[in-house]
């Protein structure tokens, strides 16, 4: 091998490494954003449900604030990643716009609680895939989740219930 070939191989390896690191960083950023927005949605649903209970009053409704910080900080990552599902991103934008602009006092009314629940389910299904999850969480967890998902799909196709599990 000549010196030029060695230098070319080293530069090529460095370029590949930097491209992969950039891809890994974007995957990690998306997964973090997804989890933070899911936490916002879960908190919104829990707070709204708690406010429907008679034991939560008298409450100082002026101080009730539905959390939207995860959405505000991470919507750019979600916009990039959810290009394949623009309807989900649009609905997320709409629900957070209503909550941020309307500053609702008390529990959410009308179709909003159902919409928050549906958005949580859909965003939960927006996974990275086996390769992406192995980058973010490690290969053992990703393969375990993939096997569970495959078993669940087989059970659904056969029409029989799958045993309860602690992890999705």
C-alpha positions in Angstrom: 0.0 0.0 0.0 1.3 3.4 -0.9 1.2 6.4 1.4 -1.4 8.0 -0.8 -3.7 5.0 -0.5 -3.3 5.0 3.3 -4.1 8.7 3.5 -7.1 8.3 1.2 -8.4 5.4 3.3 -8.0 7.4 6.5 -9.8 10.4 5.1 -12.6 8.2 3.7 -13.0 6.5 7.1 -13.1 9.9 8.8 -15.8 11.1 6.5 -17.9 7.9 7.0 -17.5 8.2 10.7 -18.6 11.9 10.8 -21.6 11.1 8.6 -22.6 8.2 10.9 -22.1 10.3 14.0 -24.3 13.0 12.5 -27.0 10.4 11.7 -26.8 8.9 15.2 -27.1 12.4 16.8 -30.2 13.2 14.8 -31.8 9.8 15.8 -31.0 10.5 19.5 -32.4 14.1 19.2 -35.6 12.8 17.5 -36.2 10.1 20.1 -35.6 12.6 22.9 -38.0 15.0 21.3 -40.6 12.3 20.9 -40.4 11.2 24.5 -40.6 14.8 25.8 -43.7 15.5 23.7 -45.2 12.3 24.8 -44.5 13.4 28.4 -46.3 16.7 27.7 -49.3 14.9 26.3 -49.4 12.5 29.2 -49.3 15.4 31.7 -52.0 17.3 29.8 -54.3 14.2 29.9 -53.6 13.5 33.6 -54.1 17.1 34.6 -57.3 17.4 32.7 -58.6 14.2 34.1 -57.7 15.2 37.7 -59.5 18.5 37.2 -62.7 16.6 36.3 -62.8 15.0 39.8 -64.8 16.9 42.4 -62.0 16.5 45.0 -59.8 18.8 42.9 -61.9 21.8 43.7 -61.6 24.5 45.0 -58.6 24.9 42.9 -56.8 28.1 41.9 -57.6 27.9 38.2 -55.5 31.0 37.5 -52.4 29.0 38.3 -53.2 25.9 36.2 -50.8 25.7 33.3 -50.8 22.8 30.8 -47.2 21.8 30.0 -46.1 22.6 26.5 -42.3 23.1 27.0 -41.3 19.8 25.4 -43.3 20.7 22.3 -42.0 24.2 22.0 -38.3 23.2 22.4 -38.5 20.1 20.1 -41.0 20.6 17.4 -38.3 21.2 14.8 -36.9 17.7 15.4 -40.4 16.2 15.1 -41.2 18.2 12.0 -38.1 16.8 10.3 -38.7 13.2 11.4 -42.5 13.2 10.8 -42.3 14.2 7.2 -43.6 10.8 6.3 -46.6 11.4 8.5 -47.5 15.1 8.1 -51.1 14.6 9.4 -49.7 13.6 12.8 -47.4 16.6 13.0 -50.3 18.9 11.9 -52.6 17.5 14.6 -49.9 17.9 17.2 -49.4 21.5 16.1 -53.1 22.1 16.3 -53.6 20.7 19.8 -50.6 22.5 21.3 -51.7 25.7 19.6 -55.1 25.4 21.1 -53.6 24.8 24.5 -51.0 27.5 24.3 -53.2 30.2 22.8 -56.4 29.4 24.6 -54.8 28.9 28.1 -57.7 26.7 29.2 -58.7 26.8 32.8 -60.0 23.6 34.2 -60.4 20.3 32.4 -60.2 20.1 28.6 -63.6 20.1 27.0 -65.2 18.7 23.9 -63.1 16.5 21.6 -59.8 17.7 23.1 -59.3 14.9 25.7 -60.0 12.2 23.1 -57.6 13.9 20.6 -54.8 14.1 23.2 -55.2 10.3 23.8 -55.2 9.5 20.1 -52.1 11.7 19.6 -50.3 9.8 22.4 -51.1 6.5 20.8 -50.0 7.6 17.3 -46.8 9.2 18.5 -46.0 6.1 20.5 -46.2 4.1 17.3 -43.8 6.4 15.5 -40.7 4.3 16.3 -37.2 4.5 15.0 -37.1 0.9 13.7 -34.6 -1.8 14.8 -31.5 -0.1 13.5 -32.4 3.3 14.9 -33.4 1.9 18.3 -30.2 -0.1 18.5 -28.3 3.2 18.0 -30.2 5.0 20.7 -30.9 2.2 23.2 -28.5 -0.5 22.3 -28.9 -3.7 20.2 -30.2 -5.9 23.0 -33.2 -3.8 23.8 -34.0 -3.1 20.2 -33.9 -6.8 19.2 -36.0 -7.7 22.3 -38.6 -5.1 21.3 -38.6 -6.3 17.7 -39.2 -9.9 18.8 -42.0 -8.9 21.1 -43.6 -6.8 18.3 -43.3 -9.7 15.8 -44.9 -12.1 18.4 -47.7 -9.6 18.9 -48.3 -9.4 15.2 -48.4 -13.2 14.9 -50.8 -13.5 17.8 -53.0 -10.8 16.3 -53.0 -12.5 12.9 -53.9 -15.8 14.5 -56.7 -14.1 16.5 -55.4 -15.1 19.9 -54.4 -12.8 22.8 -50.8 -12.4 23.7 -49.7 -12.7 27.4 -49.4 -9.4 29.2 -46.1 -7.7 29.1 -44.5 -4.9 31.1 -42.7 -3.3 28.1 -44.2 -2.2 24.8 
